[in-house]
């Protein structure tokens, strides 16, 4: 006797096993964001009141530019993962859910690319 439904037995359907990866990525990005956001906040407080040239010189240092880019990528990926969970939980129409997920992913990528471009433009000159 099997506990699987006849349809699941016929199609071989079961769990997609994708939830574990999503869960781990949310946890890893949140753990990575803690020191990155603290570092960035401390740096911004230190740069408060500085002129553009000082801020650009700070961002032109490779260590600061790389950490800022890592912060951007991690932040927008974490944002997209969180919005995906909300959409999957509260949008019940399959078509609307699919379209909204695509729009959210597209917006997250566009914002991340725009922010990374701005960092690189200031850092490189």
C-alpha positions in Angstrom: 0.0 0.0 0.0 1.3 3.4 -1.0 0.5 6.8 0.5 1.0 8.5 -2.8 -2.0 9.6 -4.9 -2.7 7.8 -8.1 -1.7 10.9 -10.1 1.6 11.2 -8.3 2.4 7.6 -8.9 1.4 7.9 -12.6 3.5 11.0 -13.2 6.3 10.3 -10.7 5.6 13.7 -9.1 6.8 14.5 -5.6 8.5 17.3 -3.8 10.6 19.6 -6.0 13.3 19.8 -3.2 13.9 23.4 -4.0 12.8 24.8 -0.7 16.0 23.8 1.1 18.2 25.8 -1.3 15.9 28.8 -1.0 16.0 28.6 2.8 19.8 28.3 2.9 20.2 31.2 0.5 18.0 33.4 2.7 20.0 32.5 5.8 23.4 32.9 4.1 22.6 36.3 2.6 21.2 37.5 5.9 24.3 36.4 7.8 26.5 38.0 5.1 24.5 41.2 5.3 25.1 41.7 9.1 28.8 42.6 8.9 28.5 44.3 5.5 25.8 46.6 6.7 27.6 47.4 9.9 30.8 48.1 7.9 28.9 50.3 5.5 27.0 52.2 8.2 30.2 52.9 10.1 31.8 54.1 6.9 28.9 56.4 6.1 28.9 57.9 9.6 32.6 58.5 9.2 32.0 60.2 5.8 29.2 62.3 7.1 29.8 65.9 6.1 32.6 65.0 3.7 32.7 66.4 0.2 32.3 64.4 -3.0 36.0 64.2 -3.6 36.6 62.6 -0.2 33.7 60.1 -0.7 35.0 59.3 -4.2 38.5 58.7 -2.9 37.1 56.4 -0.2 35.1 54.4 -2.8 38.1 54.3 -5.1 40.1 52.2 -2.7 39.8 48.6 -3.9 38.8 47.2 -0.5 35.9 49.6 -0.2 34.7 49.2 -3.8 34.8 45.4 -3.6 32.9 45.3 -0.3 30.4 47.8 -1.6 29.8 45.7 -4.7 29.4 42.5 -2.5 26.9 44.4 -0.3 24.9 45.5 -3.4 24.7 42.0 -4.8 23.9 40.3 -1.5 21.4 42.9 -0.6 19.4 42.8 -3.8 19.5 39.0 -3.9 18.3 38.8 -0.3 15.5 41.3 -1.2 14.4 39.2 -4.2 14.4 36.0 -2.1 12.2 37.6 0.6 9.8 39.1 -1.9 9.6 35.8 -3.7 8.4 34.1 -0.4 5.8 36.8 0.1 4.5 36.5 -3.4 4.4 32.7 -3.3 2.5 32.8 0.0 -0.1 35.5 -0.8 -0.6 35.5 -4.6 -2.9 32.6 -5.5 -3.5 33.0 -9.2 -0.8 31.0 -11.1 -0.5 33.5 -13.9 -0.4 36.6 -11.6 2.1 34.8 -9.4 4.4 33.9 -12.3 4.2 37.4 -13.8 4.9 39.1 -10.4 7.9 36.8 -9.7 9.4 37.7 -13.1 8.8 41.4 -12.5 10.4 41.3 -9.0 13.4 39.4 -10.3 13.8 41.8 -13.2 13.6 44.8 -11.0 16.1 43.3 -8.5 18.6 42.7 -11.2 18.1 46.1 -12.8 18.6 47.9 -9.4 21.6 45.8 -8.6 23.2 46.5 -12.0 22.4 50.2 -11.7 23.9 50.4 -8.2 27.0 48.4 -9.3 27.4 50.7 -12.3 27.2 53.8 -10.1 29.9 52.3 -7.7 32.2 51.4 -10.5 31.7 54.8 -12.2 32.7 56.7 -9.0 35.4 54.2 -8.1 37.1 54.2 -11.5 36.5 57.8 -12.2 
